[in-house]
Amino acid sequence: MRSTGIESTGGSGTLTRSAVDSLLCYLRFPRSPSRVARRVAARRRQIIFGQTLLVLSVAIVSCSHQASQSSPSVAVPGGAYASLRPTFEVDSEVDAAWEALEEAEIQFGSQDRIVATRLHELSDLYHDRGRYDLALALRSSLLAEQERRLGSDHLDVAENLEYLSVDYFGKDDYSSAERALRRAIAIREKAQGPNDIEVAPTLDLLGIFYDSQKRYQEAGAVYERSLTIRESALGAEHLDVANSLISLGSVYLDQGLSAEALRLYDRALEIRRSKLGKQHRLIASSLYLIARAREERKEYALAEESYLRSVKVQELASGVNDARVASRLDSLALFYWRRDRYGEAESIYERSIAIRESGLGIAHPDAAEARDSLATFFWVEGRYAKAEAVYRRSLGIAEASQGAEHPDVSKIREDLARVLKMQGRYSEAQALYDAH
């Protein structure tokens, strides 16, 4: 059985390249296409690794005999994918993944499923680094081999198409991503039946793509079908049903249908409480979603209560200084900001920064993002001196950790220059621009 563990927030905006790996960011639990695709295959990988252990145990016993009677069954010296390997690879993690792929080919032969697993792990690294062309080249090569050897309707082909859709999405090639997913769904329906539980995660992935492009009607239809499949196969109280309820509810919230969203969120919360208890991190995430829906309905007192409960449950689940608590605090700070409760918003932003800097380090990207949120808060509220102080601190940290020429450093300089201009300090601002 596959489980994506998908959650959503709603409120998706214009999709940018930086959002490809955090589609519809849901605080600690991003509905990332790459992570969804990995979870889609998680169950199969467990089976593959179990089979691999068995193969290795047999190989250890018989290797001496076979070495004297036969040669390794390797079709291409250096591996079937060696031609795709860059001549110079400066990324040590990627280089190690290439070595693991080629070793798997030597040990098992280029057609073994463990080789496909290694290839996907390598392609995931390229995807995460934004090198989508290389990820696509590897997976497309594997797809051609799978279709030749297994046929175009094999389930391994469907799994690879799911991964390919993510890489296409990374390149903003939405039509190719959609075609790959629809073909994957068709293969699964033909092989496993249209209402098989294995079809649901692929439907979820298609729903994510539609939702991120604001194709809400199509996203809703896909999520409704996924929900129906899970309720029929798993029962109405299963945790995966709760995840489907949340995905569908977030599509409703995106369309301004807050009452329908709240109804689904409440049901998902009850399922989670019955299965996980009252102090689990997923309870905190459900309370956050309920808070958003109540805020949309202008039920501000109830929304505040839910935001506060979300923070409290997250503290109980992970500890008061955990980075996930900081994410919950960010949501509460934004709520207070929207309600013109500036003092409360400021103090909560400061606590969020302290948690991240203490737990992750002052140079960590999440800590930098938290400082940027506070600086933006000061800027929008016209408190330019305070915004300047935060930006100057961030600039010093970024220059020391990333170097003066890093794009993140340039962005902070630009923000600081704009704040200086708002204070009429044009020569200081121009000096920052000139240093860019």
C-alpha positions as CSV (number, residue, x, y, z in Angstrom):
1,M,0.0,0.0,0.0
2,R,1.3,3.4,-0.9
3,S,0.7,6.5,1.2
4,T,1.8,10.0,0.2
5,G,1.0,11.7,3.5
6,I,0.0,14.8,1.5
7,E,-1.2,17.9,3.2
8,S,-2.0,21.4,1.9
9,T,-2.6,25.0,2.9
10,G,-4.6,26.5,0.1
11,G,-3.9,30.1,-0.9
12,S,-1.5,29.2,-3.6
13,G,-0.1,32.1,-5.6
14,T,1.7,32.5,-8.8
15,L,4.1,29.6,-9.1
16,T,7.8,30.5,-9.3
17,R,10.8,28.3,-9.8
18,S,11.6,28.4,-6.1
19,A,8.1,27.0,-5.4
20,V,8.7,23.9,-7.4
21,D,10.3,22.1,-4.5
22,S,7.7,23.4,-2.0
23,L,4.4,23.5,-3.8
24,L,1.7,24.9,-1.6
25,C,4.0,25.0,1.4
26,Y,2.4,23.6,4.4
27,L,4.8,24.8,7.1
28,R,6.7,21.8,8.2
29,F,5.1,19.5,5.6
30,P,5.5,20.8,2.1
31,R,3.4,19.2,-0.6
32,S,6.6,18.9,-2.8
33,P,6.3,17.0,-6.0
34,S,9.7,15.5,-5.6
35,R,8.8,14.3,-2.0
36,V,5.4,13.1,-3.1
37,A,6.9,11.1,-5.9
38,R,9.4,9.6,-3.5
39,R,6.6,8.7,-1.1
40,V,4.6,7.3,-4.0
41,A,7.4,4.7,-4.4
42,A,8.3,4.2,-0.8
43,R,6.5,0.9,-0.4
44,R,7.9,-0.5,-3.5
45,R,11.4,0.6,-2.5
46,Q,11.0,-1.3,0.8
47,I,10.2,-4.4,-1.1
48,I,13.1,-3.9,-3.5
49,F,15.6,-3.4,-0.6
50,G,14.2,-6.6,1.0
51,Q,14.7,-8.5,-2.2
52,T,18.2,-7.1,-2.6
53,L,19.2,-8.4,0.8
54,L,18.0,-11.8,-0.2
55,V,19.9,-11.6,-3.5
56,L,23.1,-10.5,-1.7
57,S,22.9,-13.3,0.8
58,V,22.6,-15.8,-2.0
59,A,25.4,-14.1,-4.0
60,I,27.8,-14.3,-1.0
61,V,27.3,-18.1,-0.7
62,S,27.7,-18.8,-4.4
63,C,30.1,-16.1,-5.6
64,S,33.2,-18.3,-5.5
65,H,31.6,-21.0,-7.6
66,Q,30.1,-18.6,-10.1
67,A,33.3,-16.7,-10.5
68,S,35.0,-19.8,-11.7
69,Q,32.3,-20.7,-14.2
70,S,30.9,-17.5,-15.6
71,S,31.6,-13.8,-16.1
72,P,29.4,-10.9,-14.9
73,S,26.3,-10.1,-17.0
74,V,27.1,-6.5,-17.6
75,A,25.9,-5.3,-21.0
76,V,27.9,-2.1,-21.3
77,P,31.4,-1.5,-19.7
78,G,31.1,1.5,-17.4
79,G,27.3,1.1,-17.1
80,A,24.4,1.8,-19.4
81,Y,24.0,5.4,-18.2
82,A,27.7,6.3,-18.2
83,S,27.4,8.5,-21.3
84,L,25.0,10.8,-19.3
85,R,27.6,11.4,-16.5
86,P,29.1,14.9,-16.6
87,T,32.9,14.8,-17.3
88,F,33.5,17.0,-14.2
89,E,31.2,16.7,-11.2
90,V,32.1,19.0,-8.3
91,D,29.2,17.9,-6.1
92,S,30.5,15.1,-3.9
93,E,27.0,13.8,-3.0
94,V,26.1,13.6,-6.6
95,D,29.4,12.0,-7.5
96,A,28.8,9.3,-4.8
97,A,25.4,8.6,-6.2
98,W,26.9,8.1,-9.6
99,E,29.3,5.6,-8.1
100,A,26.5,3.8,-6.4
101,L,24.5,3.6,-9.6
102,E,27.5,2.1,-11.6
103,E,28.3,-0.3,-8.8
104,A,24.7,-1.5,-8.8
105,E,24.9,-2.1,-12.6
106,I,28.1,-4.1,-12.2
107,Q,26.7,-6.2,-9.4
108,F,23.1,-6.8,-10.6
109,G,23.1,-5.9,-14.3
110,S,21.7,-2.8,-15.9
111,Q,18.2,-4.2,-16.1
112,D,17.8,-5.0,-12.4
113,R,15.2,-3.0,-10.4
114,I,17.8,-2.0,-7.8
115,V,19.6,-0.1,-10.6
116,A,16.3,1.8,-11.2
117,T,16.2,2.7,-7.5
118,R,19.8,4.0,-7.6
119,L,19.0,6.0,-10.8
120,H,16.0,7.6,-9.1
121,E,18.1,8.5,-6.1
122,L,20.7,10.2,-8.3
123,S,18.0,12.0,-10.3
124,D,16.4,13.2,-7.1
125,L,19.7,14.9,-6.2
126,Y,19.8,16.6,-9.6
127,H,16.2,17.7,-9.2
128,D,16.8,19.1,-5.8
129,R,19.7,21.1,-7.2
130,G,17.6,22.5,-10.0
131,R,19.5,20.5,-12.6
132,Y,16.3,19.3,-14.2
133,D,17.7,18.5,-17.6
134,L,20.1,15.8,-16.2
135,A,17.3,14.4,-14.1
136,L,15.1,14.2,-17.1
137,A,17.8,12.6,-19.2
138,L,18.4,9.9,-16.7
139,R,14.8,9.0,-16.2
140,S,14.0,9.2,-19.9
141,S,16.8,6.8,-20.6
142,L,15.4,4.5,-18.0
143,L,11.9,4.9,-19.4
144,A,13.0,3.8,-22.9
145,E,14.7,0.8,-21.5
146,Q,11.7,-0.2,-19.4
147,E,9.3,0.2,-22.3
148,R,11.6,-1.9,-24.5
149,R,12.1,-4.7,-22.0
150,L,8.8,-4.7,-20.0
151,G,6.3,-3.1,-22.4
152,S,4.6,0.3,-22.3
153,D,1.9,-0.7,-19.8
154,H,4.1,-2.1,-17.0
155,L,3.8,-0.7,-13.5
156,D,7.5,0.2,-13.4
157,V,6.8,2.5,-16.4
158,A,4.0,4.2,-14.4
159,E,6.3,4.8,-11.5
160,N,9.0,6.3,-13.7
161,L,6.4,8.6,-15.3
162,E,5.4,9.9,-11.9
163,Y,9.0,10.9,-11.3
164,L,9.3,12.3,-14.8
165,S,6.3,14.5,-14.2
166,V,8.1,16.1,-11.3
167,D,11.1,16.9,-13.4
168,Y,9.0,18.4,-16.2
169,F,7.3,20.5,-13.6
170,G,10.7,21.7,-12.4
171,K,11.3,23.0,-16.0
172,D,7.9,24.7,-16.1
173,D,6.8,22.2,-18.8
174,Y,3.4,21.7,-17.4
175,S,1.8,20.1,-20.4
176,S,4.5,17.3,-20.4
177,A,4.1,16.9,-16.6
178,E,0.3,16.5,-17.0
179,R,0.7,14.0,-19.9
180,A,3.1,11.9,-17.9
181,L,0.8,11.8,-14.9
182,R,-2.3,11.0,-17.0
183,R,-0.4,8.2,-18.7
184,A,0.7,6.8,-15.3
185,I,-2.8,6.9,-14.0
186,A,-4.0,5.1,-17.1
187,I,-1.4,2.4,-16.7
188,R,-2.3,1.8,-13.1
189,E,-6.0,1.7,-13.8
190,K,-5.5,-0.9,-16.5
191,A,-3.2,-3.0,-14.4
192,Q,-4.8,-2.6,-11.0
193,G,-8.3,-1.4,-11.6
194,P,-9.7,2.2,-11.5
195,N,-10.6,2.0,-7.9
196,D,-7.5,0.4,-6.6
197,I,-5.8,2.0,-3.6
198,E,-2.5,2.3,-5.6
199,V,-4.2,4.7,-8.0
200,A,-4.9,7.3,-5.2
201,P,-1.4,8.7,-4.7
202,T,-0.9,9.3,-8.4
203,L,-4.2,11.2,-8.4
204,D,-3.0,13.2,-5.5
205,L,0.1,14.2,-7.4
206,L,-2.0,15.3,-10.4
207,G,-4.2,17.3,-7.9
208,I,-1.1,19.1,-6.7
209,F,-0.2,20.2,-10.2
210,Y,-3.7,21.4,-10.9
211,D,-4.0,23.2,-7.5
212,S,-0.7,25.0,-8.0
213,Q,-1.9,26.3,-11.4
214,K,-5.2,27.5,-9.9
215,R,-7.1,24.9,-11.9
216,Y,-9.3,24.4,-8.9
217,Q,-12.2,22.6,-10.5
218,E,-9.9,19.9,-11.9
219,A,-8.0,19.6,-8.7
220,G,-11.2,19.2,-6.7
221,A,-12.4,16.5,-9.0
222,V,-9.1,14.6,-8.7
223,Y,-9.0,14.9,-4.9
224,E,-12.7,13.8,-4.6
225,R,-11.9,10.7,-6.6
226,S,-8.8,10.0,-4.5
227,L,-10.9,10.4,-1.3
228,T,-13.6,8.0,-2.6
229,I,-11.0,5.4,-3.4
230,R,-9.4,5.7,0.1
231,E,-12.7,5.6,1.9
232,S,-13.8,2.5,0.0
233,A,-10.5,0.7,0.4
234,L,-9.4,1.8,3.9
235,G,-12.5,2.9,5.7
236,A,-13.8,6.3,6.6
237,E,-11.5,6.7,9.7
238,H,-8.1,5.9,8.2
239,L,-5.3,8.5,8.4
240,D,-4.9,8.6,4.6
241,V,-8.6,9.5,4.4
242,A,-7.8,12.5,6.7
243,N,-5.0,13.5,4.3
244,S,-7.4,13.4,1.4
245,L,-10.0,15.5,3.3
246,I,-7.3,18.1,3.9
247,S,-6.3,18.2,0.2
248,L,-9.9,18.6,-0.9
249,G,-10.6,21.2,1.9
250,S,-7.7,23.3,0.8
251,V,-9.0,23.4,-2.8
252,Y,-12.3,24.7,-1.4
253,L,-10.4,27.3,0.7
254,D,-8.5,28.4,-2.4
255,Q,-11.9,29.1,-4.0
256,G,-13.2,31.0,-1.0
257,L,-15.5,28.2,0.1
258,S,-14.4,28.4,3.7
259,A,-17.5,26.7,5.2
260,E,-16.9,23.6,3.1
261,A,-13.2,23.6,3.8
262,L,-13.8,23.9,7.6
263,R,-16.2,21.0,7.5
264,L,-13.5,18.8,5.9
265,Y,-10.8,20.1,8.2
266,D,-12.9,19.4,11.3
267,R,-13.5,15.8,10.1
268,A,-9.8,15.3,9.4
269,L,-8.9,16.6,12.9
270,E,-11.3,14.1,14.5
271,I,-9.8,11.2,12.6
272,R,-6.3,12.2,13.6
273,R,-7.2,12.7,17.2
274,S,-8.8,9.2,17.3
275,K,-5.7,7.6,15.8
276,L,-2.9,9.8,17.1
277,G,-4.1,11.3,20.4
278,K,-4.2,15.0,21.2
279,Q,-0.5,16.0,21.2
280,H,0.7,14.8,17.9
281,R,2.4,17.2,15.4
282,L,-0.4,16.4,12.8
283,I,-3.0,17.7,15.3
284,A,-1.0,20.9,15.4
285,S,-1.1,21.1,11.6
286,S,-4.9,20.4,11.5
287,L,-5.5,23.2,14.0
288,Y,-3.5,25.5,11.9
289,L,-5.7,24.8,8.9
290,I,-8.8,25.2,10.9
291,A,-7.5,28.6,12.1
292,R,-7.0,29.7,8.5
293,A,-10.5,28.6,7.5
294,R,-12.0,30.4,10.5
295,E,-10.0,33.5,9.7
296,E,-11.4,33.5,6.2
297,R,-14.9,33.3,7.7
298,K,-14.0,36.4,9.9
299,E,-14.4,34.3,13.0
300,Y,-11.4,36.0,14.5
301,A,-11.7,35.0,18.1
302,L,-12.1,31.3,17.1
303,A,-9.2,31.6,14.6
304,E,-6.9,33.1,17.2
305,E,-7.8,30.2,19.6
306,S,-7.0,27.7,16.9
307,Y,-3.7,29.4,16.1
308,L,-2.7,29.4,19.7
309,R,-3.7,25.8,20.2
310,S,-1.7,24.8,17.1
311,V,1.4,26.4,18.7
312,K,0.8,24.7,22.1
313,V,0.3,21.3,20.6
314,Q,3.4,21.7,18.5
315,E,5.4,22.6,21.6
316,L,4.1,19.5,23.4
317,A,4.8,17.3,20.4
318,S,8.3,18.5,19.5
319,G,9.6,20.8,22.3
320,V,9.3,24.5,22.8
321,N,12.5,25.3,20.9
322,D,11.9,23.1,17.9
323,A,12.0,24.8,14.4
324,R,8.4,23.5,13.8
325,V,7.2,25.6,16.7
326,A,8.8,28.6,15.0
327,S,6.8,27.9,11.9
328,R,3.6,27.8,13.9
329,L,4.6,31.1,15.5
330,D,5.1,32.7,12.1
331,S,1.5,31.9,11.3
332,L,0.3,33.4,14.5
333,A,2.4,36.5,14.0
334,L,0.9,37.0,10.5
335,F,-2.6,36.7,12.0
336,Y,-1.8,39.4,14.6
337,W,-0.3,41.6,11.9
338,R,-3.4,41.2,9.7
339,R,-5.5,42.2,12.8
340,D,-3.3,45.3,13.4
341,R,-2.0,43.9,16.6
342,Y,1.6,45.0,15.9
343,G,3.2,44.6,19.3
344,E,2.1,40.9,19.6
345,A,3.2,40.3,16.0
346,E,6.7,41.8,16.7
347,S,7.3,39.8,19.9
348,I,6.3,36.5,18.2
349,Y,8.5,37.2,15.2
350,E,11.4,37.8,17.6
351,R,10.7,34.5,19.4
352,S,10.6,32.7,16.0
353,I,14.0,34.1,15.1
354,A,15.5,33.2,18.4
355,I,14.3,29.6,18.1
356,R,15.7,29.2,14.6
357,E,19.1,30.9,15.4
358,S,19.5,28.8,18.5
359,G,18.6,25.5,17.0
360,L,19.8,25.9,13.4
361,G,22.5,28.5,13.6
362,I,22.4,32.2,12.7
363,A,23.5,31.5,9.1
364,H,20.8,28.8,8.4
365,P,18.4,29.8,5.5
366,D,15.4,29.3,7.8
367,A,16.9,31.8,10.3
368,A,17.6,34.2,7.5
369,E,14.1,33.9,6.2
370,A,12.7,34.6,9.7
371,R,14.8,37.8,10.0
372,D,13.6,38.8,6.6
373,S,10.0,38.4,7.7
374,L,10.6,40.7,10.7
375,A,12.4,43.3,8.6
376,T,9.5,43.2,6.1
377,F,7.1,43.7,9.0
378,F,9.0,46.8,10.1
379,W,9.3,48.1,6.6
380,V,5.6,47.8,5.7
381,E,4.7,49.5,9.0
382,G,7.0,52.4,8.3
383,R,9.5,51.6,11.1
384,Y,12.5,52.0,8.8
385,A,15.1,52.3,11.5
386,K,14.2,49.0,13.0
387,A,14.0,47.4,9.5
388,E,17.5,48.8,8.8
389,A,18.9,47.3,11.9
390,V,17.5,43.8,11.0
391,Y,18.8,44.1,7.4
392,R,22.2,45.2,8.5
393,R,22.5,42.3,10.9
394,S,21.4,39.9,8.2
395,L,23.8,41.4,5.7
396,G,26.7,40.9,8.1
397,I,25.8,37.3,8.7
398,A,25.2,36.5,5.0
399,E,28.5,38.1,3.9
400,A,30.5,36.1,6.5
401,S,28.8,32.8,5.7
402,Q,28.2,33.0,1.9
403,G,30.6,35.7,0.6
404,A,29.9,39.2,-0.7
405,E,29.0,38.0,-4.2
406,H,26.3,35.5,-3.3
407,P,22.9,36.2,-4.7
408,D,21.3,36.1,-1.3
409,V,23.7,38.8,-0.1
410,S,22.9,40.9,-3.1
411,K,19.2,40.6,-2.3
412,I,19.7,41.8,1.3
413,R,21.8,44.7,0.0
414,E,18.9,45.8,-2.3
415,D,16.4,45.5,0.5
416,L,18.6,47.6,2.8
417,A,19.2,50.2,0.1
418,R,15.4,50.6,-0.4
419,V,14.9,51.1,3.4
420,L,17.7,53.8,3.3
421,K,16.0,55.5,0.4
422,M,12.7,55.6,2.3
423,Q,14.6,57.5,5.0
424,G,16.0,60.0,2.4
425,R,19.6,58.6,2.7
426,Y,20.1,58.4,-1.0
427,S,23.9,58.4,-1.1
428,E,24.1,55.5,1.3
429,A,21.6,53.6,-0.7
430,Q,23.5,54.3,-4.0
431,A,26.7,53.0,-2.3
432,L,25.0,49.7,-1.6
433,Y,23.7,49.5,-5.2
434,D,27.2,50.3,-6.5
435,A,28.6,47.5,-4.4
436,H,26.2,45.0,-6.0
